[in-house]
Amino acid sequence: MKLSKYFLPTLKELPKDAEVMSHRLMLRAGMIRQASSGIYIWLPLGHAVLKKIEHIIREEQTNAGAIELLMPTIQSADIWKKSGRYDDYGAEMLRMKDRHNRDILYGPTNEEQITDISSHYFKSYKTLPKILFHIQWKFRDEVRPRFGVMRCKEFLMKDSYSFDVTEEDGKESYNKMFLSYLKTFQRMGLKAVPMQAESGPIGGNLSHEFIILANTGESKVYVDKRMLELNIPESIDYEKDSKGTIESWTKYYAVTEDMYDEKSFEKNVDEENRLVMRGIEVGHVFYFGDKYTKPFNANVQDKDGTISPIQSGSYGIGVSRLVAAVIEASHDEKGIIWPESVSPFDTALINLNPKNDELVNICDNLYNKMLSSQTVLYDDTSNSVGEKLTRMDLIGIPKQIILGNKSVENKTLEIKDRRSGETVIENIDKFLEHLNNDKPS
Ligand code: 5CA
C-alpha cells in the first residue's frame, strides 16, 4: 500500500481525555475514531490489526476442533425470557421493538441463541461432542465506557459454546478451549495468566479469566509468581495434550479481586512468590452444565437410551479489546511496537527523498518486488524526513526499510528493527536476493 493513496489520519498532538496509553496511541496512530460514547469507527489501520487478531483466534479455534458459524446481532427477547435472563440482564442490554411491537435486543452474548440451536440439532449422542463458535459484534450498554476499545459498548467478541453428553466430556471441552486460549494469546506475543474468577451473569461454578498483566488493567489480581514460568507445548495435539490442562494450570494461586481471600493467599503462596498487580481480562471461560439446556429442553439421548440435558460451557475472547491489550504490552515512548503476528503490515518502506527520481525508481522497484512475499506500507509521500520517521515509529510496523539519497550512490538501504531501534546497512542487490530466497514457493 502506498501511503500517498492510503487513509492514515495520524495525529501529532496528544489526545485529551484519553487516560491509558493504548487509547492515546490508537487515536494518534489513526486506528480508531469515536462515533459516540463507547462506540468506535475502526479506521483502516485499526481494522487491519483487528483482522489479524481475528485470524489467529479463528485458526486456533479450528485447530482445537471448534466449528465456525455466524449468529445474528439482533435476537428475539423470547429466547431470553426462556432462560430467565431477560429481566436479570438489566440496563446493560439494549432493548428494542420491531414494527410489529415485538421485543428484540442487540445481543450482549449468545448462550440463549446457541442453546436454541442445540435443542433442534443435537438429539443423539452420535451428534456430540461439538464446539461451535462465531466472531460477532456485541452490544453492552456499559455504565462507564472507558479506555477506548478496552471497555466500550459495541465490541467484537469471539464466543464459543461446547455441547457434550456427560459432565466428564464437558470438562474435556473446557480443557481444550483453555489450552487453545493459552496458545492463541501466546501467538499474539502475550502472556495470559488464567485465574479463577466469578462467573457473574453468565453463571456456572467453574470459570477462569485470562488476564494480561498490565499496570493500566481494570482488575486487581493476586498471583503466585511461579504461574508465570509455566509453558505450553510447542505444537499441540488437542485430543491428547488438553487432558489435565486445568489441573496443571491451576496448581498455583491466581485469582481476580472478586475471588481474593487474604488468608488463603498468605497460606498458599510464600512471601517471595506473591505478586499483586493489575491486569486486563482478554478472555473468560465458563462451564455451566445444564443451566441453559434445561430451560430450552435441549436434551440428548446417550448410548443406553437415557435422555438428559446437554452439558455445556461458553468461552469468550475480547477480539477488539485485544488490540488495546497488545499495545499496552508492547509500546515505547515513540509509539506502538507490533508483534509480527498482528502487525497491520509486515514491512514499512520509506523513501526519504521522493524528489530524487533515481531514488524513486529504486524504491518503486523494491516495493513491487517485496509485495510478492509480504504486505508493505510504502511511504512515497513528500512529507519531511522527520515526519516520515516519527510516523512510522508511531504506527509500529516491526521492520522498516529506509532509503535516502545515499542509497543511490552506495546502492545500500537501511533495515531498522522497530523494537530494538538497531539498524543494519545492506546492499540493495543482496536485499533483493534474500527477498527471492524468502519468497513462499
Ligand atoms: N458468553 C460469555 C463467554 S462466550 C461472555 O460473554 N463472557 S464475558 O462477558 O466475559 O465476555 C467475553 C470477553 O469479552 C471478555 O473477557 C472481554 O475480553 C470482552 N469484553 C467484555 N465486555 C467488554 C466491553 N464492554 N468492551 C470490550 N470488551 C469486552
Boltz pocket constraint, residues with backbone or C-beta under 6 A from the ligand:
constraints:
  - pocket:
      binder: B
      contacts: [[A, 108], [A, 109], [A, 110], [A, 111], [A, 140], [A, 142], [A, 149], [A, 150], [A, 151], [A, 152], [A, 153], [A, 155], [A, 156], [A, 157], [A, 158], [A, 159], [A, 160], [A, 202], [A, 281], [A, 282], [A, 283], [A, 284], [A, 285], [A, 314], [A, 315], [A, 316], [A, 317], [A, 318], [A, 319], [A, 320], [A, 321]]
      max_distance: 6.0
